Amino acid sequence: MKLIKLKVQTGSVGLKRIQELAQKVQSPDLPAWWDNIDDWVELIKSNYESDIAELKKWVVKQGN
């Protein structure tokens, strides 16, 4: 998935942490971007289970 889609889609379902990280990843003009990019990608990958749980809560809430 492209980062722009990731940023927009995660923001629309309330996954703010992923949205903020995706914004950083697609902003190579940030100071120390190259030093941080691997850490940001790892944060997305390491927290996906809790983010999926949040997404499931959001989906259930939308069905009510």
N, C-alpha and C positions, 0 to 999 in steps of 0.2 A: 504494500500500500504506500502511496506517495505520502510524504510528510505533510503536505498541505491538506490532503484529505484526512489524515490522522488528526491533525490539529483541529480542523473544523468539526469532524464527526465526534471526537471525544469531548469537545466543548459543548456540543449540542446535547449530550447525555449526562453532563455533569462531572466528567472525569478531568477535573481541573489540573491535577498534577501532570498527567500525560500531555494535556494541552500545552502547559507551560514548558515542559521538556521538549516537545516537538517544535515549539517556537524557537527555543535556544538552538536546537540542532539545525534548523534551517536559517540561522542568522550567523554566517561565518565571519561577520565583521565584529562580533563580540570579542572583547579582550580574552586572550588565552583560549580561544575556541578550540584549536587543535589539541590543547592540553586537556580539555574537558569533554570532548565529543565521546570518547569511549566510555567515560563515566556516565554520561547522560543516557547513552544507549543501554548500558547495563542496568540503570535504574528502571528504564521502561521494561526491560526483559525480566528483571528480578521481582518486580511488583505486579506482573500481569495477573496473577491469580487473585489478588485482592481487588484489582481493577475489574476483573470479570465478575466478581461477587457484587461489586457496586453497580455494575451494568445490569446484572440480573435483578437487583432491587429496583433499579430505575424502570426496567421493562415491566415488572409486576405492578409498580405504582401507576404506570401509564394505562394498564389494563383495567384499573379500578375506576 
